[in-house]
């Protein structure tokens, strides 16, 4: 059964950087586009970025454009999607989850201090 597992979250100061990873194992996620979403405390889920199956088309939300980059590595046994986050702001604090088709990971917490 396929699973998505995120990692790389943590506490960082404003202006800092983090790289999130989402490993997919046990299935065929390399055939699907993959997405990052986030949910801040008390708020709804927000789209962050997406990448198509072969990695040549990406989309990022306006709120993170120019600061976040999505990429993927389909060559490894565990297809991995990355979210490189730079110039982080306190408003970026949220649980970040990856998604492929109907699959969701458990999320990784990102906290940005001012």
N, C-alpha and C positions, 0 to 999 in steps of 0.2 A: 504494500500500500504506500502510495506516495505521501511524502511529508515535506513541509517547508519549515526550515528552522533558521530563525534570524539570530544574528549576533553583532556585536560591535557597539552597542549602545553604552551610555555612561554619562558622567557629569563632566561638563566642559564650561569654560568661561566664555562669555560673549566674545565673538570674534574668532573663536577657535574652530577646529575641524574635527570631524569624525568620519569614519567609513563604516557603513553598515553592510553586512553580508546576509544573503538569504540562500541557503543551500537546499536544493531539491534532490531528493533521493527516492528511489524505488518506483519511478514511473516515467512518464513521457513529457515532462514539463518543457523539454527542449523544443517541443512542437508548438508551444503556446507563448503568446506574449505574457510578460510578467509586469507586475505593478507594485508600487509602494504607496501605501496610505498611512495616514497618521490620525491619531485621536488625542486631543488635548483634554485635560480634566474639565468635565462639565460641557464639553462640546461634541458635536457629531464627527463622524469619520470624514476626513478630507483627503482627496486625491493629491498625491505628491508628484509621481512620475511613472512613466511606463516605457517599456521597450518591447519591440516586436520579437518574433521567434528567432530570427537570425541576427538580431542585434544591430541592424543598420538604420532603424528608425526609432527615434525617441521623442518623448513629449514630457515636458515638465510644467507644473503649475506656475502661474504668474507670480505667486507669492514666494517662490524659491528660484525663479529663473535667474541665471547668472551666478547662483551660489551652489546649487546642487546639480550633480551629474549622475545619470544612471548608466550602467554598463552591465554586460553579462559575459560569462565564460561558459560556452557550451562544450568545450573540449574535454573538460574534466569529467570524471565519472559522476560527480555530484554537480549538476548544472547549477551555477552560482550567479546570482544577480547582486550587484553592488550599488550602493547609494553613497556617493562621495559628497559630503556636506561641508561647506566652507562658509566663513563669515557668519557663523551661527549667531542667532539672536534669541533672547529669552522667549519670544513668541514661537520659536521652533520647538519648545519643550512639549513632548508628546510621547505616546507609545507608537512606535513605527512598526507596521506590519507589511509583510509581502503577500502577494496574491497571484495565483495563476489559475485561470478558469474558475472552478468552484472551490479551490483549495486556499486556505489561509494559514499563515504561521501564527505562532502564539504571541509574537510581538517582542520588541526590545525597547526599553525605556531610554529616552534621550532627555537629559535635563541640562538646560543652558542657564548659567547663573549670570546675573548682571554685574 
